[in-house]
Amino acid sequence: MRKSLEEVHGTIDTTGNLTWKQRFLRFSGPAFLVAVGYMDPGNWATDIAGGSRYGYSLLWVLVMSNLIALLLQSLCARLGVVQGRDLAQSSRETYPKVVNFSLYVLAEIAICACDLAEVVGMAIGLNLLFGLPLIWGVSIAVLDTFLILYLQSKGMRYMEMFILSLVAVIGFSFLVELIFAQPDMGEVATGFMPSLQDSGALYIAIGIMGATVMPHNLYLHSSLVQTRRSKKDHDSIRTALRFNFLDSAIALNLAFFVNASILVLAATVFSKTATTTSLKYRTPTPCYPRCLANGWRQFSLQ
């Protein structure tokens, strides 16, 4: 059977006489690529809807979703490290053709739905910031695929560092926004107590979990861990499992921070100050130059 991700399979060496820090850095990376899937527009939409309508009361759903995601991603990482197979290869070896075809169709539908939201979301974002027409925004979003392929041809480390820098920018941005919003931490803490106010909260909770635990991330993670080359003895495998779990825990908790920040911001700002009129659709106008001008004016007055 062909190796998973043949072009980059085993290209990062984790053997040799390395310190704990060096070994950790060698293993770090795959989970951060997976964590991008936990911060897509689907998560943002459900988090904003939950926070603006039900305040902080659905934070516990994010915690449970994160724990389930950490469990599933860790199991897939174990599959890749121990068996040297990704989830698709293992399914092909285990299940009959009818089941495999059904799994393939479901995975393709999930990938298409996720990519559609990301492409359209990027186009809308460019339209809001720069007034760029949606068709041009979609055209620019398509170029992301070629950028990822180019980075992959340069090596996994280039792609991982690029993705990690984007995740860091997202995390820092929401940290700054939380400082500006100044949420009541006492009220935020009450959101970690499980509760559902009505049937609408149940639907949003299901949406949050559905946007968090996605099948293509499971296939991806079991492949990405095989880009690390390590020995196949018992101790080396245990070491690889330990570092991959640590990588998953850090990356997915960062994704949880981003999703929780979105929900908290929506609860702090929209659920208290938004009105029906202000939430009605209106034609977006370019805001980036105006925001820059306002920010510079405030800075000059200080």
Secondary structure, DSSP 8 states (H G I E B T S, - for coil): ---TTGGGTT-EE--SS--HHHHHHHH-SHHHHHHGGGGSHHHHHHHHHHHHHHTTTTHHHHHHHHHHHHHHHHHHHHIIIIIS--HHHHHHHHS-HHHHHHHHHHHHHHHHHHHHHHHHHHHHHHHHHH---HHHHHHHHHHHHHHHHHHHHH-HHHHHHHHHHHHHHHHHHHHHHHHHH---HHHHHHTTS----SHHHHHHHHHHHHHHS-HHHHHHHHHHGGGEE---SHHHHHHHHHHHHHHHHHHHHHHHHHHHHHHHHIIIIIHHH--TTTTS-------HHHHHHHHHHHHHH-
